[in-house]
Amino acid sequence: MSEIKKELYSTIKNTMIPEVESYIEDLHKTIENKEHTEETLEEVRDMESFLVELQNILLAIDENKLEDAQAEEIYEKIQNLINEHKEDKVEE
């Protein structure tokens, strides 16, 4: 497995999936407490779809169906998401 695929796999498995799962749990708690809006419900659907996409990327790497160039592109997008999230937290 190439270095970029290892980095991508690690970032998705150890950072992205736990973060997304945690956020989905928080959204479900909001719904359980009847504090949700239609936007909350839409956010749950979006995040669950995103989680499936992340899991599919891991599967593609495991099955060697992802080219290095694709892995590089996805990795850069994920790093941008992580950086944006960090910047949002700093602003709060």
N, C-alpha and C positions, 0 to 999 in steps of 0.2 A: 504494500500500500504506500502510495506517495506521501510525502510530508504534508502537503496541503490537505489531502484527504484525512490524514490523522488529526490535523489541527481542526478541521471542520467537524469531524466526528466527535472529538473531545468537547469542542465548544457547544455543539448541539446537545450532546448527552449530559454534560456536567453543568452547563449554564442555562441554555435556552429552555430545554424541556422542564427542568425544575421551576424556573421562573414563570413559565406559562402555566404550569399546573397550579402553582401557588396563586397566581392571579385568577384563574378559573375558580379555585376554591373560594377566594374572597368574593367573587361575583355571585357564586351560589349562596354564600352566607347573606349577602345583600338581598337576594331573592327570597330566601327563607325568612328573613326578618321583614319581608313585605315593604322594603325600602327601595325597590327597583322601579325603573322607568322602562319604556320601550327600548331606549338606547342601551340599557343594561342587558336586556335580553338579546339584542343584536350583537352586543359585545361578546357575550358568551358564545354565540354561534360562530362569530369571527375567530375567537381565540381557540375554540375547539377545532375549527378547520385548520388553523395555523399549526396546532399541535399535531394533527394528522400529517400535514405537509412536512413537518420536522421529522416525524417518525418515518415517513416515506424516503426522505433523504438518507437517513441512517440505513434503511433497507437497501437503497440503491448503492450505497458505499459497500455494504456487506456483500452484495451480489455482484460487485465490480461493474455496475452499469452506469457509473458516473465518470465522465472524462475529467482530467485534471483542470482543464479550462473552465468547465462548468463548476467544479468544486471551488475554484478560485473566485469565480463570480459570486457564488452563493456565500462564501466565506466573507467577502468584502461587504455584501449587503447585511449580513448578520452583525459584523463588526460595527457598521454604521448604526444599526438598530440599538446595539448595546451602548454605543457612545451617546446616542440621542437620549436613551433612557437615563444614563448617568447625568447628563446635562439637565434633564427635567427634574431629577431628584435634587440637584444642587440648587435649582431655582425655587424649590418649595421651601 
